[in-house]
Amino acid sequence: MQPSVEPLPSNEWRTPFFVIAGIIAVSVVASLFLAWLVYYHPPVDVAGTHLAFLPALDAVLNALCAVFLIIGFRYIRRRQITAHRNSMFGAFIVSSVFLVAYIVNHLLHGDMLFPRAYPTARFIYLWVLLTPHIFLAVVCLPLILITFFLSLTGRFPAHRKLARWTYPIWLYVSVSGVIVYAMLAAYR
């Protein structure tokens, strides 16, 4: 005789507060570390001779992430769940590798400043592109982690609701990261 399986009460499907608080705490610590690294830590390789390819690698990884996100979005629209999941894991892995390369790049070379010789391009770079890119990158980290947590724990209705916000923000951060690199490379 099979034991009866009763549905879980609705409160069993709620995400524990400590999980969300932990993800937000990790995100805040990571963001503060990156801000310190970019704006206060003196670069180790001021001449930029070691691993000079890292900014280009970061741009490629951001572009790959955007491709994975768009493909994953198309898969979920077609209800191809496994393909969607694989694409999202691809985006997550590429973003994680990006983060490591970004940290190493800024540890070695510091922050790359946009030249003042091009005031119009500098305005577009700083205020139209870079400011929302940085703000949304900070917001995006906990959104990505929580969205993944909801998916991995089978909370698909909550996952869908949050993914509607996570997807466009993550896509914007990935695409604008490529544009930030392209503008810095073009005006250097």
N, C-alpha and C positions, 0 to 999 in steps of 0.2 A: 504494500500500500504506500502510495506517494504521500509525503508530508504536504500539508496545504501551505501554499505560499501566499501570505497576506501582503497586500501593497503597503509600502512604507508610508507612514504618516507624512503629510506635507512638510512638516518641520524637519524631517530627516533629509530632505532634499535641499535645504538651505545651506549655503556655504558658511562654514564657521567664521565668525568675526576674526579670529586670530590668523586665518589663512589670508584674508584680504589685507588685514593690517600688516602682516608679515611681508606680503608682496609690495605693498606701498612703502614700507620701511626700507626694504632692499632697494627699491627704485629711488627713493630719496637719497640714500647713502651713495648709490652709484652715480646719481646726478651731481651730488656735491663733490664726489671724487673727481668726476670729469671736469667740473667747473674749476676746481683747484688745479687740476693737471693742465688745462688749456690756458687759464688766465694767471696763475701764480707760480707754477713750477718752472724753474729755469730749464731750458732745453739742454740735453746732454750733448747733442751734436749740432751746434749752432751753424756750422758750415753746410749741413744737410748732405753730407757725403755718404752716410750709412743708410741703407735701405731707402734710397730716394724714390723708389717705385711705389711706396706705400700710399700716397695720395691717389695715384691712378688706380691702384688695386682697390681702394675704398670706393672709388667711383664705379668700378666694374661690379663690385659686390652689391652696391646700392642698385645698380641697373638690373642685376640678376634677381635681386629681391623683388623689385617691381614686376619683373616678368613672372616670377612664381606667384605673386599676389594676383595678378590679372588672370593668369591661367587657372589658379585656384578658384577665383570668383566665377569664372565661366563654368568650371566643373560643378560647383555647388548649384548654380542656376539650372544645370542639366540633371541635378540630383545624382551625380556620380560621386558618392560620399568618399570612397576609398581614394580616388584620384584627387579629390579636394584635400583630403587629409594629407596625402603625400606632398602636394604642392605647398600646403601651409607649413609642413615640416621642412621642406626645402627652403622656404622664405625664412623660417626661424633659424635654421642652420647657417644660411648665408649671412643673416643679420648678426648672428653671434660671432662668426668669423670676422665680419666687418668691425664689430666692436673691439675685438682683440687687436686688429690691425690699426684701428683708430687710436687706441690707447698707446700702442707702441710708437706710432707716428708722432703723436703729441709728446710723448715722453722724450723721444729723440730730438724732434725738430721744433717743438713749441707750436704756437698758433701762427698761421699764415695770414698776414694782414693785406687787405685790398689796398692797392696804391692810391694815394690822394691825387695823383695827376689826372685822374678821370672822374670828375665830380658827379656827373650824371650817372655813369655806370656804377660808381661807388654808392650813390643813393639807392639805386635799384638793388644792388647787392646787399647792402646793410639793412635797409628798412622794408623793402618789399619781399626779399627772399630770405635773408639770413635770420632776421628776428623771428618770423613765424616758424622757420625751420627749427631753430633751437627750442622755442617754446613747445612746439608740437612734438619734438623728439623726446622732451622730458615727459610730456603727457602720455606719449605713445608707449613707453616702456611698461608702466603698470597695466595699461590696457591690453597689451599683447600678452603679458604673463597671466592676467586674470582670464582673458578669453581662452588661452590655451588650457588653463586649469579647469575651466568650466567644460570644455570639450573632453578633456582626458578623464574627467570624473562623470561623464555622461549627462551633464546638465544642459542638454541641447537647447531647450527653449531660452534659458538665460544666455547661453553661448550665442545664439542667433541675435538676440537683442543687443548684446554688447558688441558683437562683430560688425553690426551696422555702423557703429562709430569707429571701431578699431581699424577696419579696412581702409576707409578713405584717408584717415590720419596717417596710417602706416605707409600707404601708397604715396601720399604727398611728401612725407619725410624722405622716402627712398628716391623719388624723382627729383625733389629739390636738392638733395645731396649731390646728385649727378650734375645739376645745373650750377651749384656752388663750386664744385671742382672745375667745371668747364670755364666759368667766369674767372676764377683765380688763374687758371692756366692761360687763358687768352690775354689777360691784362698784366701778366708778370713779365 
